[in-house]
Structures are given as structure tokens and as C-alpha cells.
Amino acid sequence: MRYWLFKSEPFKWSWEMQKAKGKAGEQWDGVRNYQARNNMREMKLGDQGFFYHSNEGLEVVGIVEVCALAHPDSTTDDPRWECVDIRALKDMPKPVSLPDIKANPKLADMVLVNNSRLSVQPVAPEEWAEICRMGGLDAAT
């Protein structure tokens, strides 16, 4: 299993909206960055990700799971753009803020710290475990 981070502005698509989609999940559409698209193309069913509120909140608020592999993005007719579907798994008991992530030396190499604009990004297993710990979750759950 690989780990990812999905960034969304809460006024456009919030954690609460994601949770409301239930088991069926929702496509992670509207991504128009080649690196983010390529990250989605690498995803496998069951991969997990952090749901991160950007612009407002600046914090990891939940855990999601990839529930559909990369497919054409229904929000465009341009065949270059693809997306995956994700579903909410659980709330982060204690949201983990960007300042706390940046202050943690174990997370100094994290993409979120070094390329904060990338909307879909990989998360290393040790980074996943550390953020889960910071948020009050066992990384294995």
C-alpha cells in the first residue's frame, strides 16, 4: 500500500462533504497539474491518503481510501486529465496543522513542507506514521 495527501479548499470540497458521499466515494476531479495527475495514475485500490484542508484550516482532517483507479475526469472533455475516486475512512481525532507538520523535524522532507502547492502528493510510510501519531491515530488502523 502507498500513501498520499489530497488537498482541497474546504469552501469548494470539505471533509464533511467527502464523508457525506459514503462508501461510494467521489471522484477527485478538477486537477489540472501533470504531476498531481501522474500521482493519481500510480494509485492502487486500497491506497490511503490524508484529506487536507488548504487555504482555510491548513490541516490534515481525515483519512481516505482510493476506491476507483484513474479514469477520465468527467469535468472536462480533454483526454489528458484523469482522476481517481476516494472515500472517507475516518476522522483525524486531532487535526494536524501545517505549522505543526513544519515544526516536526521528522517531516522536514515531506512534499507538503517543500512543495505545498501540489494538490495530490505522495506521503512516505514514515511520514504517514508520524502524522497519524500526531493526530491520535495508530498508523496501522
Secondary structure, 3 states (H helix, E strand, C coil): CCEEEEEECCCCCCHHHHHHCHHHCEECCCCCCHHHHHHHHHCCCCCEEEEEECCCCCEEEEEEEEEEEEEECCCCCCCCCEEEEEEEEEEEEEEEEHHHHHHCHHHCCCHHHHCCCCCEEEECHHHHHHHHHHCCCCCCC
